[in-house]
Amino acid sequence: MKVVLDPTAERSPSSRERLARPEQLAGLTVGLLDISKPRGDVFLDRLESLLSQRGVSVKRYMKPTVAKPAPLPLRQQIVGEVDLVVEGLAD
């Protein structure tokens, strides 16, 4: 079990089981979430290219600002459209 610290509520950390990683990406849709940090799009562009070359379906998303968690409607959209998510962090 992993403890997840939420920077918006550190006084009450959440404990969640880590989900198993898929054995392969074939047949899955991967979401790429740009958190709006500088150059995050450069990393995600490259990752999208590599995944697409392997036939993996990719959907792109972007948070409106790096300073806050992704808005609930965006999180709900992501959950409804993809099987797993990669967040792009960069500077």
N, C-alpha and C positions, 0 to 999 in steps of 0.2 A: 504494500500500500504506500502510495506517495502522498505527501502533504503539499498542497498547492497554496501558495501565498498570493493573495489577490492584493495588488498595491492600492486598491480603493477601499479595502477593509482588512488590513493586516491583523487587527486584534482578534479576528475570528477566522483562522485558516480552515480551508475545506480539505477533507480527506476523501480521495477518490481512487478507485482502482484504475490503473493504467490500462487502456484498451490494447488488445493485441494488435501488432502490426500485420498488415496483410502480407501473405507470402509472395504475392505478385501483384502487379498493377494492371495487368491485362483485364479488360472488361470493366474496370473501375473508372470513375470520373474523379479527377484530382482538382481541388480548388486551390488557387494561389491567391493569398490574401496579402495585399500591399498595405502595410500599416502607416504609410505616408511619411516614412523617413527618407531623407535624401538618398538617392541611388538604389533604393529598394527595388524599383522597377527594372533596373539594369540586371540585378540578380534574377528576378522573376522572369524577365524576358528570356534569359539564357536557359533557365530551368524549363520554361514552357517549350522552348525549341527542342531541348533534349528529350523531354517527355513525348512531344508530338512526333518526333522522329521514330520513336518506339511504338507508335500507334496508340498512345494513352490519350484519352479525352481530357481536356483541360478547360476549366472555367476560371476567369479572373475576377477579383473583387478588390475594392479599395476602401479603407476606412477614411472618413472625412477629415480626421485629424489624428496625429500621433499621440496627442495629449490625453485622450480619453479612450475607454474601451469601445469596441465596435458597437454601434447602436443595435438594439434588440431586433428591429426589422431586418437589418443586414445579417445578423447571426441566424435568424430564422430562415432567411433566403438561402444562406450557405448550407445549413443543415438539410434543407429540402432538395438541394440540387447536386450535392457531391457526396462521395464516399469517404474522402479524407481531405485534410487541409494542410498546406505548407504556408507558414507565415514568413514573409520576406523582411528580414532585418538588415539594415545597412547604414552606412554613413560614409 
